[in-house]
Amino acid sequence: MRKTFEQLFEQLSDHARDVSFQVQFWDGIKKSYGTGEPQFILTFVTKRSAEHILESGSLGFGEEYMAGDIQVEGDFRQLLRFGADSTFLNLPIGLKAKLAFKHLRQTSLNTLSRSTKHVAHHYDRGNDFYKLWLDESMAYSCAYFRYENDTLEQAQQQKYEHICRKLQLKAGETLIDIGCGWGGMLIYAAKHYGVRGVGCTLSKQQLEYAVDLVKRQGLSKEISIVLEDYRKLDGKFDKFVSVGMFEHVGKQFIPTFMEKLQSILNPGGIGLLHTIGQERPVPGDPWTLKYIFPGGYIPTLDEIVRTMCEAKLVPTDVENLRLHYARTVEEWSARFEVHTKKVEAMYDASFVRMWRMFLNGCIANFRYGDMRLYQVLFTNGLNNTMPLTREHLYR
């Protein structure tokens, strides 16, 4: 089996000639690839850890890394870069893994009941955990770096401002935020633009935090946060925003989501969908679906725009913030690494390795893979008052 992996790593090295690395096998054999000092050292502690990869691909790799039977020293994202461009995941995967992945996809459909369970799996891990590595506003989404030396805090505030300008918010308007998280977007819009907002989340811990924060900011009359599924929302709003929630809708329910937007947004109203996207409509990574985002699906730009149009929504502008998200997750990862001892005390060592792999995998996918970050601006039907240029965004 070692020969199989040696051939694989030779192919990977040929594919990415700027990456140098060393592999230490379970039998003590060491192999070096590329030129110069290794950027990372990959160690198979046991033969079983390698067998698990052959059986289950990325799911096997992730589980063995979490268990500590695969170890990585050095630049983890350079290793995960291989997976980001699909080469690493083109391993021979057994029938058992294919059946397991099929099961994951079937049980991840985001029905009303499952959506609550899936959201709780990720977002109810504890507000104290996310406070360790998010910015002060608890924005768990792509920031907007206008300048090279921007801090994460500055970039997240700039993201809020960028969105508000795109929405052309005005005092007294109503704004609905689907998937409002810990409330940062709504609070910014209410404080700086005088809107009245409603935010919905399926996370009980986010709800408690956001409601308390709104109260402490003196905005209880302007902002209402509710624990509700988007499919049950009613009422009418002047403006719509959703930041980092659309990835949880699921492929099957994308048309339902768009139809709901059309029904709650006033005619001519402006909306902005801020979401991760991918180049090709491929299923999600099985490890990520199992351990990080059950029920998740990363849409293509085609799927987003097509289903908007089918729901009589009119896309007016698309911006790709891919490099902004890579930078954002790099900031998160650096902060996370500072607090790994605290995280391990809160959970365990396996949890630390799981999140380290997730964050570094995100960086690799945005830097080297098919992942994108789209801000899609749209109107409910035609709106002939929309600006002819983007100058208002950069004044």
N, C-alpha and C positions, 0 to 999 in steps of 0.2 A: 504493500500500500504506500510505503514511503516513496517509491519510484513514481507513483501516480501524482503525488503532491509535488515532487521535484519537477516533473514535467509541467505541471500547472504553474508553479512559480516562475519557471523559465519563460513560459508564455506571457505571464503577467509582466515580468520584467521587460520583455521585448516590447510590450504594449505601452509601458510608461518608462521610458529610458532615463527620465530625470529622477526616478525614485530608486534609492539604494536601501536594501534591507537584508536582514539575516533571519534564517529560520532554524530553530533548535527543535529537533524531533524527539519523540518519546524514548528512542533508543540511544540518545546521546550524540547522534550525528548532527553536525552544524553545517549549514549551507549558506553562502553569501551570494547576493544577487545585485547587479548594478555595480557602479564604481564609487569609490570614496567611502567615507564612514557611513554606517547604516543609519538611516533616519528612524527606523524602528526595528525592534527585535520581536519576532513572533515565536512563542514557545508552546509546543504541544506537550503538556505535562503527562498525558496518558495517550495510549493508542486509541482508546475508546473516543476521546475527544475528536480525533481525526475521522473516525468511522461515522460519528454523528453528523459531521459536515457532509460526508458522501451520501448519507441517508436523507438528510433534511435541509441541506443548503444553508441559507442565512439563518433559519430558525435554529438549526443545530449549532452553528457558530455562536450565535447570541447566547444560547443556553449554556454552552460550555464556557464561554467567557464569564457569564454571570456566576457560574459555579466555581470559577478559578482554575479550571482544568485547561483553559487556553489563557495565556498571559501575553500582554503587549507592553513593551517598554518603548518609550520614545514617542514619536509623533503618530498618535492613533489615527488621525484623520487621513494620513497618507496611506495607511492600510485600507481604511474604509473607502478611500478613493477608488480602489479597484471595483468595489461593489457598486459605487455610484454610477460608473459607466457600463454597468451590466456584465462586464467580463467575469468578475469574481462569482457572480450568481449563476453563471452558465456551467456549473458543475453538474455531473450526472446525479440526478436526484431520484431516489427510489420511489416505488409505487406507494409505499406507506406514507411518505411525506406528501405526495400529491393528494392522497385521500384525506390526510389531516388538514391540508390547506383548503381543500374543498369544504371540509366541515367548518373551518374557521369562517369562510365566506358565507356559508349558509346561516350560521348562528350570529352573524354580525349585522343582519339587516336591521335598520334603525326604525323599528316600530315604535309606537308611543312608549311602551313599557321598557323596551330595550334601550331606547335613547337615554332615558334617565340613568339606567344602570351603566351604560358606556361612559357617560359624562362623569358620573361619580367615580368610576375607576381611575380616571386621570386627574380630575380637578378637585376631588375631595380627599386628596392625600394629606392635606393640612395646609392652612394658610401660612403657618410658620416655615414650612419647607420652601414655598415659593418666595417668601420674603427674603430668604438668604441670597437669592441670585437674580431676582427681577429688579427693575428700577423702583423708585419710590412710589410711582403711581400704579405699580403692579400690572404693567402692560405685558401680557404674554403673547406678543405678536411683533411682526417686523417693525423696526424703528425706521426713522428717516434721517439719514446723515447728510446734512447740507455741507458740512466742512469736515476735513480730515481729522481735526482734533476734537470733534464733538464728543461729549460724554454720552453714555447710554441715557442718562436722565434728560439731557438736552435733546437727544435724537427722538426720544419717545414723545416729548412735548411738541417737537417739530412735526412728528407724524400726525398728532391730533390737529395741529394747525393746518397742515396740508389737506387733511380730509375736510375740515370745516370750510376751507376756501373752495374746494372742489364742489361742496354741497351748496355753496353760496348762502350760508345760514344767516338768518335775520332775526332780530329780537321779536319774541312773541310766537315764533313758528314752533310747530310740534315736531319732535324727532323721535323715531323708534329705533332702538339699538337691539338687534337680535343677536344674542350671545354676548351680553354686555360685560362678562367677566367680573372683575372687581370694581367696575364703575368708572374707570379713568376717562374714557372717551366722553361719556355723558357729562361728567363733572366739568371737564374742560369746556365743552360746548355751552353748558349753562352759565359758567362763570365768565367766559370771554365773548359769548355771542347772545346771551339772554334768551336762549330757547327753553321750552318746556319739554322734558324728555321722559320716555318710558323705556326701561331696559328689562330684558327677560333673560333668565339663565335657568339651567336645570341643576346647577350645583348649589346645594344647601350652604356650603361653607362660603362660596362666593356671595351668595345672597346676604348672609349675615354680615359679612365684611362690608359689602357695598352699601347696605342700608345704614349701618353704623357710620360709615365714612360720609355719606350724603348728609346725615344728621349733623355730624361734627362740622361739616362745611357750611351749615346753615342753608341747605338747598332742598329741604324736605318738601317745600311747596312747589319747587320747580321740577324735581325728579322723583319718579316712582320706579322702584325695582321690584319685579315680580318673579316668582318661581313658576315658570310656565313653558310649555312646549310651543314652538313657533306656530304649529298647526292649529293651536287653540286660540291664538290671538284674534282680537276683533278691534273695531274702531278704525279711524282714518287719521293719517298723518301727512304733514307737509313734506317731510324728508325722511329718508331711511338710511341706516348704516349697519353694516355687519362686518366686524373685524376679527378674522381668525376663527370663525364658527362654521363656515360653509364646508370645511373639510370633514365635519362630523355628520353632515346630512346623509351621505350615502348615495351611491349612483342611482339606485331605484327611486329615490325621493327628490332628485333634483327638479323634475318638472313640478312636483307638489310645492316645493319651496318657492319657485318662481311665480307660480299661480297665487300663492299667499302674498307675496310682495305686491303683485298687481292689485290684489283686492284691498290691501290696507293703505296703499299709497294714493294720495289724492291725484286726480287727473293732472298731468303735467308736472307732478312732483318729481323731485330729484333723489336718486339713491346712489349709494356707493357700496360695492361689494369688494372687500379686501380679503383675498384668499390665496393660499398656496395652490399652484397649478403644476401640471406636468406636460411634457411634450407629446406623449403618446398615451392612449387610454389603456393602461395596463393595470392589473390587480395590485393591491397593496402588498408590501413586504410582509410575509407571514410572521416574522418575529415582532415587528412593530404592531401588527394587528392583535397579536396575542398579549403582549406585555405593555404596550404604550397607548395605542389608540384603537381599541376594539370598535368595530363599526365604521372606521374611517375610510374615506375614499378621496383621492386627490384628482380633481377634475382636469380636463384639458381646457384650453381657451375656447376651442370649438364647442365643447359641451356647454360651457357657460353662456357664450354668445347665442348659440342656436336655441337653447331652452329659454333664454330671455326673450328672444324674438317670437318664439312660439306662444309666450305668455303676453304678447303685445307690449313688452317693455322694449325701449329703444336705446341700445348702447351708443354712447356719444364719445367716449374716450377710454383708452386702455393704457396703463403704465405698468411696465415690468420693473419691479424693485428687487430683482434677484440678488445683486451684490449687497444691497442694504440688508437683506435678511441674513446673508452669510456673515456680515459684520455683526449683526445683532446677536446671532447665536454664538459667535466667537466671544462676545462680551459676556453672555450668560455662562458659557463654559468656563471662562477664566474665574468668574465669581463663584461658580459651583465648586471648582477645585480648591478654592480658599477655604471652603466650609465642609470638606468631605468628612472630617472627623465628627462634626456636629450631625451631618446627615446619617452617618453610620450609627451614631448613638440614638438617633430618632428611629431608624429602621434597622438595616444591617449592611454588611459588606456587599452582599449580592445586589442590594438596591443601589448602592453607590456605583457599582460596575454597570448596572443596567442603564442608569441615567448618563453615565460617562459615554457609553456606547451610543445612546440615543442622540445626545448633543453633538458629539463628534461626527456621527453619521449624517446629521442635518447639515453640518458645515460642508462635509464632503459632497453631499448631493447638490447643494446650492453652488459650490465652487466649481465642481467638475461634472456634475450629472445633469439630469433632466428636470430638476425642480426649479420652479419659477415662483415669483410672488406678483400676483396681478391685483391692481386696483382698477376695477371696471366701473365707470360712471355711466348711469343710464337715467332715462326719464320714463314716466308712465304715460305712454303715448307720445305724440309729438309735443315739443316745447320750443317754440320759435324765439324765446327770449334768452336762450343759452348763449354764452359768450362765443365770439368767433375765433378767439385765440386763447392761449394759456397765460397771457400776461398777468391776469389777476392772481395767479398762483404765486408769482415771484416778485410782487411789488415790494 
